[in-house]
Amino acid sequence: MKYNIVMTEKSNARSTFALLLDTVIRSKHEWAKIAEQYGLTAIQLHTLGLLEGPEPRPLGCLCVLLGCDASNVTGIVDRLESQGLIERKENPADRRAKLISLTKKGKDLRAKIIKQMETMELASFSPLTPAEHAEFRRLLLKITPPTPDALS
């Protein structure tokens, strides 16, 4: 009993950022399991998730969103392209820049993965009421920087 009280006091003293980081790290293991089912790494899975919408994303935008330098993102893109999941095209506005988009195969796989991630999300947030979940999402959106789509 005393142990539970001490642990509760310690967890209450942890910063919000530390708690958020703990949650992300725990969920990363679930992401890795999903990625492995499709022969992907967790970062490749995340990259597919970032390629939403009909418009291709500049490679530089992916660098910012993934927090990686261009050479690292190029390797991720190379592997996804070799699996037929994405395609790389020249940017008509700047021939030095590349645009990345999902192929039909990539879109189909992304849709499958999104369904699995939604199931994972429901389980992760089951302790929250629907109103708390909506409020948590609203707050996360408030502190999440806007997507840098204009970057190239």
Sequence and secondary structure as in RCSB ss.txt:
>XXXX:A:sequence
MKYNIVMTEKSNARSTFALLLDTVIRSKHEWAKIAEQYGLTAIQLHTLGLLEGPEPRPLGCLCVLLGCDASNVTG
IVDRLESQGLIERKENPADRRAKLISLTKKGKDLRAKIIKQMETMELASFSPLTPAEHAEFRRLLLKITPPTPDA
LS
>XXXX:A:secstr
 HHHHHHHHHHHHS HHHHHHHHHHHHHHHHHHHHHHTT  HHHHHHHHH  SSS EEHHHHHHHHT  HHHHHH
HHHHHHHTTSEEEEEETTEEEEEEEEE HHHHHHHHHHHHHHHHHHHHHTTTS HHHHHHHHHHHHHHS    TT
  
